[in-house]
C-alpha cells in the first residue's frame, strides 16, 4: 500500500488526481499540495519521520510547470536526500520527458490523465519500491542483450523492435532514434554503442549522426562531389571520411 502525495497548483487538476489515486486499491493514503514549496515542507516531515514513520511518503505525483519552484526543481532537490520518495511526473507538456527520466522518475504521465494510464504508473511505483526495499540484486552472470530485438517504450508499454526492421539510426545526444518503415522510437543508448553492437549485423556508420543498415540502402547517389544514400525513402548525407568504406561495402554486398 503506497503512501502518496499529489502536487499541482491547479485545483481542478489536483482534485481529479486525488480522486483517481484514492480509487486505486494499491494507494493506502494520499494527500494533496498546491505548490512545490508546500510539497517540500511535507516531504521534509516525511523524511524526518523515517520510512516506517507515521508521516512517511512513498511516492510523489508531481506536476512540472508551477509558479516559483517547479516540479523539476523539486525532483532535483529530492535527489540529494538519502532515501527520497519515488517521483511520477503528471504534466500537460511532453517536452520535459528526457529531463524527467534523467532524474530517475518512475513514470511520466500526460494530462488529461486517464485512469488506465495512471494505474500503470502506480504499478511501476509499486514495483520500484519493492525492488528498492529488497536492496541490490545478487550478482549473477551478465547476459548479452537479445541480438534480434531491442526494447522501446511506446505509450507506457514496452515493446520489442526487430533489429532487421531498423533502416537507420540517428544520434540525439545520449539517445538514439531508431527508424523503421512504420515509424521511429527513441532509446537511451548512444549511437557508438549500437554501432559496435550491430556492426556484424550489417550496420555501418555513414556520418557522425547516422548509422544505416546496408540491407536497407536503396540507392547510392553522387552529386557534385557529395555522396548520399536513399534509406527507407529518406536521403541521408554520407561524410567524406565514411564514403570510401561505404562504397567498398556496397560493392561487396551480395
C-alpha positions in Angstrom: 0.0 0.0 0.0 1.7 3.2 -1.2 1.5 6.4 0.8 1.2 9.2 -1.8 1.5 12.9 -2.2 -0.1 14.7 -5.2 1.3 18.1 -6.2 -0.4 20.5 -8.6 -1.0 24.3 -8.5 -4.3 24.0 -10.5 -7.0 23.0 -8.0 -9.3 21.1 -10.5 -6.3 19.0 -11.7 -5.2 18.3 -8.2 -8.7 17.2 -7.1 -9.0 14.9 -10.1 -5.7 13.3 -9.4 -6.5 12.8 -5.7 -9.8 11.2 -6.7 -8.2 8.8 -9.2 -5.4 7.9 -6.7 -7.9 7.3 -3.9 -9.8 4.9 -6.1 -6.7 2.8 -6.7 -6.6 -0.1 -4.1 -2.7 0.0 -4.1 -2.8 3.5 -2.7 -3.1 3.4 1.1 -3.2 7.2 1.8 -3.0 10.2 -0.4 -2.5 13.9 0.4 -2.5 17.0 -1.8 -0.2 20.0 -2.1 -0.9 23.2 -4.1 2.7 24.0 -4.9 6.2 22.6 -4.8 7.2 24.6 -1.7 4.3 23.2 0.3 5.2 19.8 -1.0 8.8 20.1 0.1 7.8 21.0 3.6 5.6 17.9 3.7 8.3 15.7 2.3 10.8 17.0 4.9 8.4 15.9 7.6 8.2 12.5 5.9 12.0 12.1 5.8 12.3 13.1 9.4 9.7 10.6 10.3 11.6 7.8 8.6 10.4 5.2 6.0 8.2 3.4 8.6 7.0 6.5 10.5 3.5 7.9 10.6 4.4 10.8 8.3 6.2 8.7 5.6 5.6 9.2 1.9 6.4 6.6 -0.7 5.7 8.3 -4.0 5.1 11.9 -5.2 2.8 12.5 -8.2 4.2 15.8 -9.4 3.2 18.5 -11.9 6.0 20.2 -13.7 5.0 23.8 -14.6 4.2 25.6 -11.3 4.9 29.1 -10.1 8.1 29.6 -8.1 9.7 26.2 -7.5 8.7 23.9 -10.4 8.4 20.2 -10.4 11.8 19.5 -12.0 13.4 21.8 -9.4 11.7 19.8 -6.6 12.8 16.5 -8.1 16.4 17.7 -8.3 16.3 18.7 -4.6 15.0 15.2 -3.7 17.9 13.5 -5.4 20.1 15.0 -2.6 18.3 13.0 0.1 19.5 9.6 1.2 16.0 7.9 0.9 13.7 10.2 -1.1 10.2 9.2 -2.2 9.7 8.0 -5.7 8.6 10.6 -8.3 5.9 10.2 -11.0 5.5 13.3 -13.2 2.0 14.3 -14.2 2.0 17.1 -16.7 0.4 18.5 -19.8 3.8 19.0 -21.5 5.7 16.4 -23.5 8.9 18.5 -23.7 10.4 17.6 -20.3 10.4 13.7 -20.6 14.2 13.4 -21.1 14.9 15.6 -18.1 12.4 13.7 -16.0 13.9 10.3 -16.7 17.4 11.7 -16.1 16.1 12.5 -12.6 15.2 8.8 -12.2 11.4 9.4 -12.4 9.3 6.2 -12.2 7.0 7.4 -14.9 5.8 10.4 -17.0 2.1 10.7 -17.3 0.5 13.2 -19.7 -2.7 15.2 -19.0 -5.6 14.7 -19.3 -4.9 11.8 -17.0 -6.6 8.5 -18.0 -7.4 6.1 -15.2 -5.7 3.2 -17.0 -2.5 5.2 -17.6 -2.3 6.3 -14.0 -2.9 2.8 -12.9 0.2 1.8 -14.9 2.2 4.5 -13.2 1.1 3.2 -9.8 2.1 -0.3 -10.8 5.6 0.9 -11.7 5.9 2.7 -8.4 4.9 -0.4 -6.5 7.5 -2.5 -8.4 10.2 0.1 -8.0 9.5 0.5 -4.3 9.6 -3.3 -3.8 12.9 -3.5 -5.6 14.5 -0.8 -3.5 13.3 -2.4 -0.3 14.9 -5.7 -1.4 18.2 -3.9 -2.0 20.8 -4.8 -4.7 20.2 -8.0 -6.5 22.7 -10.8 -6.0 25.5 -10.8 -8.5 24.7 -13.1 -11.4 26.4 -13.7 -14.8 25.7 -10.8 -17.2 23.9 -11.9 -20.3 24.3 -10.2 -23.7 21.3 -8.2 -24.9 18.9 -10.0 -27.2 20.7 -9.7 -30.6 17.5 -9.8 -32.6 15.3 -7.3 -30.7 15.6 -4.1 -28.8 13.1 -2.9 -26.2 11.4 0.5 -26.8 8.8 2.5 -24.7 5.6 3.2 -26.6 2.6 4.8 -24.8 3.8 3.5 -21.4 4.2 -0.1 -22.8 7.5 -1.8 -23.5 7.6 -3.3 -27.0 10.3 -5.1 -28.9 11.5 -3.9 -32.3 13.2 -6.4 -34.6 16.7 -5.2 -35.4 16.3 -6.4 -39.0 13.4 -3.9 -39.4 15.5 -0.9 -38.5 16.6 1.0 -41.6 18.8 3.6 -39.9 19.6 5.1 -36.5 20.0 8.8 -35.8 22.1 10.2 -32.9 20.2 12.6 -30.5 22.7 13.4 -27.7 22.9 10.4 -25.3 19.9 8.9 -27.0 19.4 7.3 -30.4 16.3 7.3 -32.6 15.6 4.0 -34.4 13.9 4.4 -37.7 11.7 1.6 -39.3 9.3 1.7 -42.2 6.5 2.1 -39.7 7.8 4.9 -37.5 10.6 5.8 -35.1 11.5 5.1 -31.5 13.8 6.9 -29.0 16.0 4.8 -26.9 18.6 5.8 -24.3 21.6 4.2 -25.9 24.5 6.1 -27.5 24.9 5.7 -31.3 28.5 4.5 -30.7 27.2 1.6 -28.6 24.7 0.5 -31.3 27.5 0.8 -33.9 29.7 -1.6 -32.0 26.8 -4.0 -31.2 25.3 -4.1 -34.7 28.4 -3.9 -36.9 28.3 -7.7 -37.5 24.6 -7.4 -38.5 25.4 -5.1 -41.4 25.1 -1.7 -39.9 27.7 0.9 -40.9 28.4 4.5 -39.8 28.0 7.0 -42.7 28.1 10.2 -40.6 28.7 11.2 -37.0 24.9 11.3 -36.7 23.8 8.3 -38.7 24.2 4.6 -38.7 22.5 2.7 -41.5 21.6 -0.9 -42.3 23.3 -1.9 -45.6 20.3 -4.2 -46.5 18.0 -1.2 -46.5 20.1 1.1 -48.7 18.2 1.5 -52.0 20.5 3.9 -53.8 23.9 5.5 -53.6 23.9 9.0 -55.1 26.9 11.1 -56.2 26.2 14.7 -57.0 28.9 17.4 -57.4 31.3 15.6 -55.1 28.8 14.9 -52.4 27.6 11.4 -51.5 24.2 10.4 -50.2 22.2 7.2 -49.8 18.5 6.5 -50.0 17.3 4.6 -47.0 13.7 3.8 -46.3 12.6 6.6 -48.6 14.9 9.2 -46.8 18.0 10.7 -48.3 21.0 10.8 -45.9 24.3 12.5 -46.4 27.5 10.5 -46.2 30.5 12.2 -44.8 33.8 12.2 -46.8 35.6 10.1 -44.2 32.9 7.3 -44.4 32.2 7.5 -48.2 35.0 5.2 -49.4 34.3 2.5 -46.8 30.6 2.6 -47.7 31.2 2.2 -51.4 33.5 -0.7 -50.8 30.9 -2.4 -48.6 28.2 -1.9 -51.1 30.3 -3.3 -53.9 30.9 -6.5 -51.9 27.3 -6.8 -50.8 25.7 -9.9 -52.3 
